[in-house]
Amino acid sequence: MKRCSLLLTVTLVVLCLGCKRAPREPEPTVDGRTLTEWTSLAKDEDPAWRLEAADALGGMGPAAVPALAELLRDKEWLVRATAAVALGRMGPEAKAANPALTELLQNKEAGVRLAAAAALAEMGPEARGLAIAPLTELLRSKESGVSLAVPDYLEGMAPKARRVAFSTVVRLLAYNPLDVRVGAAIALGQIGPDAKAAVPALTELLRERNSDLRQTAAEELGNIGPDAKAALPAVTGLLRDESFHVRVAAAEALASISPESKKTAISALIESLRDERSSFRLTAAKALEKMGSEARAAVPALTNALHDTVPWVRDAAAGTLGEIGPEAKAAIPALAELLRENDSNLRMTAAEALGKMGAEAKAAIPALKNALHDDVPWVRSTAAQALKRIREGKNHRNP
C-alpha cells in the first residue's frame, strides 16, 4: 500500500513538473501594452484612454471581444462607435458581440448606428441581413454624424488626453464619413447583391444636390450589380450630370449593373476623352481601363489620346489599350512611337501594352528590340517580356 502511495506521489510530481515546463502563450500586445493592460484601460475614468483602448483591442483578436462588447455600453457615444468599428475590423471572429451590436442599431446617435450596422455587415450572412434595414434608413438621415460632436467632445479633454485620443478619432472619421448617408451608402455597397432592398433608397440619393452623395450612390449601386437594375433610368440620367466625377461613377455603374448599358457608358466616357480638362480625360481613360476588351469602341479615341499634351493622360490611354488587348491593334504604330518618349514610365507602359496584344503586335518588334538598350532597367525588362509574349503569341487573355 505504501509502495502504491509512493508511486502515485512520484507520478503527480512528474506531471506537475511537466506542467511547469509547458510554455505559456504570451499575451498579444499593441503599442507596447498587453491585452490585460488594455482591458484595464478600457475601464479607465478618462474617456480618452477608453477610446485608445477600444482601437487597440480591435487588433488583438477574439480574446479582446468581451472587453470590446463591454465598451459598446460606454456612456460616451464616440467610445461606443470606436468599439463597434474595432469589432468590425475583426469580422466573423467577433460574432459573439453581435447581440450587443444589434442593440446599438437603436442608438440615438447616427454615428453609433452607422458603426454598429457596418460592423454587423462584416460578421457573415446572418448578421449582414440585420444591417441592411438600419443602413437603408440612414440613407435618408439628415444627421451629420461624427462631424458636429467630435470637436466639442475633444474640447472638454485635457491637452494630454486629446493627444492620446487623436489617432483613434482620425480613424473613426475615416470610417464614418462626415455625412452619415455617404457612410451608409458605402457600407451597403460593400454588402453587395444582398443589399438589393436598399436600391430604392440609393436611387433617391441620385437626385441629391450634394455631388458627393450622387457619386457615392452611383458607385454603390454599381457594387450591388445586376440586382440594381431598377435604378438604370436614374443612373443613365447622371451621364449628363454637371459633375464629371458623377458622370464617370454613373458610367462605371451602368457597366456593372447591365451588360446592355455598357455601350451607353462607353460612349459617355469616349466623349469625356475629348474634354478640355486633362483631369477629366485622365479619369475617363482609367474608367475605360476597367472595362477591358469591352471598351474596344474607344480604341480610336484612346489612340488619339496617345498624342495628348499631358504625359499622364498618354500613359493612362496606353495602359487602357493594353487592357483591351489584340482588339486594339490599330493603336500599335502609335504605341511603338511612345517607346521613344522622354518619359521612362511612358516607355514602359507602351512596351507592356504591346506585349498584351501578343502576336498582333509583330510590327512593333523592331521598336521593342531597340528598347532592349534603354537606359532604364525596368524599360529594358518590360520590352524583353513583351517580345517574348509576341513571339509566343500570348496576349492579356492568353497569358
N, C-alpha and C positions, 0 to 999 in steps of 0.2 A: 504493500500500500504506500509506504514511504517512497519506494522507488518510482511508483507511478506519479506521485505528487511532485517528485523532483524533476521527472521528465516533463511534466506539464509546465512547471515553473520555467525550466530552461527554454521550452518551446515559446512561451509567452514573451520571455526576454528577447529571444532572437527576432520574433515578429515585431516587437516594439522597436528594436534597433533598426530593423528593415524599414519600418515606418519613418523613423527619424532621418534615414539616409535618402528616402524618396524626395526628389527635387520638387520644390513648391513653385507653382507657376507665378511669375511676377505679375503684379497688378499693371494694367495698362496705364500709361501716362500721357498727358498732353500738357505742353508748355511747362514741363518740369514738375507737374503735380500728379499724384496718383488718383485713381478712381475714388478712393476713400476720402482724400483731401478735397476733391471737387464736390463730392456728395455732401461733405460738411459745409463747404462754402455755399452750396445751394440752399442752405438754411440760414445763411448769414442775415443779419438785420439790414445790411446795406444792399439796396436793390441792384447796385452796380455789380457787386460780386455775384449775385444770383443770376444776373444777365450773362456775365462771363462764364459762370458755371454751366448754364444751360447750353451755351455754344460749345464749350469744351466737352461736355458729356456726350454731345452728338457725335464725337469722333472716337468714342470708347466702346462701341458695340453693344450687344444685347444686355451685358451686365449693368449698363447705365440706364436701362429703360425704367426701372422702378423710380429712380431719382427724378428722371425727366417727367414721368407721369405725375409725380407729386408737384413738380413746378407748373404743370398745366393748371393747377388750382391757386397759383400765386396771386396775391392781391394786386400786383402791378400788371396791367394788360401787356406791356411790352415784354415782360418776362414770360408770360403765358405764350405769347406769339413766338418768341425765340425758341422756347422748348418745343413747340409744335414743328417749327422749321427743322430743328435738330432731329426730331423723330422721323420726319420726312426724309432726311438725308440717309437714315439707316434703312429705309424701305421695309420689306416684309419681316426683317429681323425684329422690328419694333412693334409687331402687330398686337402684342399684349396690351399696348396703350390705346388700341382702337376705341374701347368704350369711353375712355377719358377724352379722346379727340372728338368723338361723336357728340359728347356733351357740349364741347366748345362751339359746335355749329349753331348753337342758340345764343352765343355770347353777344352782348350789346355792342362790342367793338368790331367794326367791319374788318380791321386788320387781323384780329384774332380769328374771326370766322374764316377769312381767306387762308390764313396759315394752316388752320386745322383741316379745312377741306382739301387744300393742296397736299398736305401730309397724308391724308387718307387715300388720296389718288395714287400714292406711291406704295400702298400696302397690299396690293393684289386685287383681283377682280371683284370680290365681295365688298371690300371696303371702298373700292373705286365707285361702285354703284351708289354708296351713301353720299359721296362727294358731289355728284353731278347736280342734284337739285339745288343745294345751297350755292354752288358756284354759278349756276344759271341765274339764281335770284340776285347774286352780287353783280351780274352784268347790268342790272337796272339800278344799281346803287348810286346814290349821289354823294356818298361819303368819300372823303379823300384819304381815309385810312391812316397810314403812318405819318404823312407829312405834317399834319396840323399838331399832333400830340407830341412828337419827339422833341422839338425844341424846348417846350415848357417842361417836359419831363427831365431833360438833361440840365436845364437851368437850375433846378432845385438840388442838384448834386454838388458836393464839394469838388474842387478842381481835380484832385487825385482820382476821385470816383468817376468823373467824366472821362478821364483818360482811359481808365480801366474799361469803361463801357463802350468806348468809341468804336472799336473794331467790330463788336457784336452788333451795334446799331447799324453800321455801314452794311454788314452782311444782310441784316433784316431788310433794310431799304432796297438792297439789290433783289431780294426775293419778293418783297411786297412793293410793287411799283407805286408811284405817287398817286395814281388813280386806281382805286380798287377794281374798277371794271376791267382795266388793262390786265391786272394780275389774274382776275378770274378767267378772262378770255385765254390767256396763256396757259393756265392750268387745264382748262378744258381741251385746248388743242393738244396738250401733252397726253391726255387720256386717249385721244384718237377717236376711232369709229364708235366706241362705246358712248361717246358724248353726243350722239346724234340728237338726243332730246333737247339739247341746247341750241340747235341750229336756228330756230325762230328768234331766240333772244340775240344770238350773234348777228343774225341778219339785220335786226333792228339797229345794232351798233354801226352798220354800214352807212346809216343816214346821219350819224352824229356830226356836229360841227367840228369837233376836235379831230384833226387828221391822224394823230397817233392812234386814236381809238378805231378809226376806219381801217387804217393799215393793219393793226393788230387783229381786228375781227376778220379781215380778209385772209390774213396768214393762217389763223387758227381754223377757219372753215376749210382751207386747203389741207390742213393737217388731219381734219376729220375725214376728208376724202369723198368717195362717191356717195356716202350717206348724207352729204350736204347738198345734194342735187337741187333741193327746193330753193336754195339760195342763188342758183345760177343767174336768174334775171338781175337780181340786185348786184351780184359780183360783176357781171358783164357791164352794168351801168357805170361801175367805177373805172372802167378803161378810159373814160373821159373826165376823170376826177381832176381837179385843179392841182392836186399834189402828185408829183411824179412818183414818189415812193409808194403812194397808194395805188397808182396805176400799175406799177411793177408787181406789188403784192397781189393785186386782182388778177393780173395775167398768170402769175405762178399758181394762184388758187384755182383758176379755171382749168389749167393743165392737170392739176391733181384731182379735181372733182369729176371731170368728164373728158374722156379722150376726144369726144366730138367737138369740144370747145377749144381744143389746143390750137386749131388754125386761127381762131379769132384772137387768142392770146399772143400767138407768134406774130400776127400782123401788127398788133399794137406795139410789140417790142421792136419790130423792124422799123416802125415809124419813129420810135424813140432813138434808134441808132443815128437818125438824121438830125436830132435836136442840136441846137446851137451850144448847149451847155455840156461840157465834157463829162461832168459827173453823171449826167443823165445817160450819155452814150455808154459810159463805163458800166453803169448798173444794168442797162439793157443787155449788154453783151454777156455779163455774168448771169443774168436770168436765163438767157437763151442757152448758156452752157449746161444748165441743169436739165434741159430737155433733150440733150444728146442728139442722136440721129433724127429725132422727130422735128428738129429745128432746121431741116435741110432747106426749107423755103427761104431761110435767112442767109443762105450762102452768098448770094450776090451782094447784099448789104454788108455782111461781115467782111467780104473780100475788099470792098471799098474802105471799110474801117481799118484795114491793114495800112492804109496810107494816111490815117488820121494825124493831125498835127501834135496830138498828145501821146507820148510813148506808152502810158499805161492803158490807154484805150486800144492801141495797136496790140499790146500784149494780151489783153483780155479777148480781143477778136481772134487772135491766133490760137489761144487756148480753146476757145469755143469751136473753132473749125476742126481742131484736133478731136474734140469730143464727138462732133458729127461724123468724123471718120471718112471712109472712102467716098461717101456721097458728097463730100466737099472737094472733090478732086479738081474742080475748076479753079480753086484757090492755090493750087500747088505752085505755079510760077511766082505768085506774089509772096508766098511763104518762103520760097527759095531766096527771093530778094532780101528778106529780113535777115538772112544769115550773114549779110554784110553790114548790118546795123552797128552803130557805135555802142549801143546798149547791150551788155552781155546777157542780161535777163531776156531781152527780146530774142537774141540769137538762140538761146537755149529753148525758149518756148516754141519758136519756129521749128527747130530741129525735132523737138518732142512731138509736135503736131504732125509733121511729115512722117515720122515713124508710125504714128497711129493710123495713118492711111494705108500702110502696108504696100503691097505690090503696085498699087495705083500711083505711088509717088516715085516710080523709077526715074522719071525725068529729073528729079531733084538729086540724083546720086552724085553728079559732079560737084554740085554746091556743097553737099554733105561731106564729100571727100576733102574738099578744101577746109571745111570746118574742123577736120581732124587735126589741123595745125593751128587752131585758135589759141590765142594767148591765155585763155581762161580754162582751167582744167575741167570744170563741170560742163562747159560747152562742148569740149572735145569728147567727153564720155557720153553725153547725150547724143551727139552726132553718130558716134560709134554704135550705140544701141539702135538708133533709127536705121542706120544702114543694114544692120543685122535683121531687123524686122522686115525691111523692104525686100531683102534678098530671100528671106524665108516665107514671104507672103503673109506675114502676120499683121493684123490690124487691131484696133481697140476692142473689137468684138471677138477676135480670134487670137488671144494673146499666146 
